Amino acid sequence: MSLLRYWPPALFAALAAYPFLPVADVIRGQQFTILFVYAILALALNVVLGYTGLLHLGMAAYFGIGAYTVGILSVPFFPFQQSFVVSALAGVLAAAAVGVATTAPVLRLRGDYLALVTLGFGLIVQYLIRNLDPITEGTKGLNPIEPGPVPGFAGTDMSAVRLNSDWGTKWYDYPYLYFVALGLLVLTTLFLRNLERSRLGRAWVALREDELAATCMGLNPARLKIAAIAVGAGLAGLAGALYALALHTTGNPSFYDFNLSMIMVCCVILGGLGNRSGVLLGVLLLMGFDRIAVNILDNEIQDALGSSAKEYMKVSAWKLMIFGVVLILMMRFRPEGLLPEARVRRELHDADAKAG
């Protein structure tokens, strides 16, 4: 139990120390930055899916709204030229507002019907991003995104605090943005911990367990669902803002497609539905394997076999099959996730005790 409670702080401490280690690598650090972004996005989905039980398949749309809001407010060819603080806050508010506006008309839908509606919304947003060329630049994306940290500054010279020649000179270079993303991930985790323990968080869980019983106890399901969507969409917008800044571009609209939403769903289910630590573990295993471990293993295979290494020998060639096998095994042997929430753990313990 103590391990389940204290491993996230230990992980955050190790990640904070990583840029100062001799083995630290700029490219690897940038990959970790993107991993932190995906962790925030998965936590955002966990609010909607894990806490409230709403099967939402359009979270990538809010992620894209946050990214493109930052792009529109930051790139040189638009007249706004806002700092990252202002543009990221605008991205959070825009994503939350769109989430509330699109969810309010379909509050009565549940389960598969809600999933289909949110899936359609995600496809609509992706289509708009791709085809609104005067605003979004279509498939080229908005770039370069290099806003200052505070209003009125075009950039901040970090030369005075550089401890390594590989470090950049702007606050949005590695490792400064690495620390910003990690700090926001920690703050998001603490925020959700406190929110989960609040009256609103307990109401979300009650709604997830039995909507009729929650209604009979005086809770308003419509307000609770809208609040969950607003919080989840806002956090997804924050993740999108960090993503655009990390890449210095919004990139291709295909970055914000249905596949990303489904990958986040897999991260939440793999780690443990409704458990913050489980969600972080799911992102670390799934996205860490995809973005970091696969490249390391492929390089090791290439170094070991040299020119005789064939494409089918690389882990990247079997990556999707590995994902599928892992998910099938999880659903068969651990359907509650690697780290289920405390209530589920108690139920499993009681069931094992009765069986024994």
Buried (B, 14 or more C-beta within 10 A) or exposed (E): EEEBEEBBEEBBEEBBEBBEEEEBBBEBBBBBBBBBBBBBBBBBBBBBBBBBBBBBBBBBBBBBBBBBBBBBBBBEEEEEBBBBBBBBBBBBBBBBBBBBEBBEEBBEBEEEEBBBBBBEBBBEBBEBBBEEEEBBBBEEBBBEBBBBBEEEEEBEEBEEEBEEEBBBBBBBBBBBBBBBBBEBBBEBBEEBBEBBEEEBBEBBBBBBEEBEEBEEEEBEBEEBBBBBBBBBBBBBBBBBBBBBBBBBBBBBBEBBBBEBBBBBBBBBBBBBBBBBBBBBBBBBBBBBBBBBBBBEBBEEBBEEEEEEBEEEBBBEEEBEEEBEEBBEEBEEEEEBBBBBBEEBBEEEEEEEEEEE
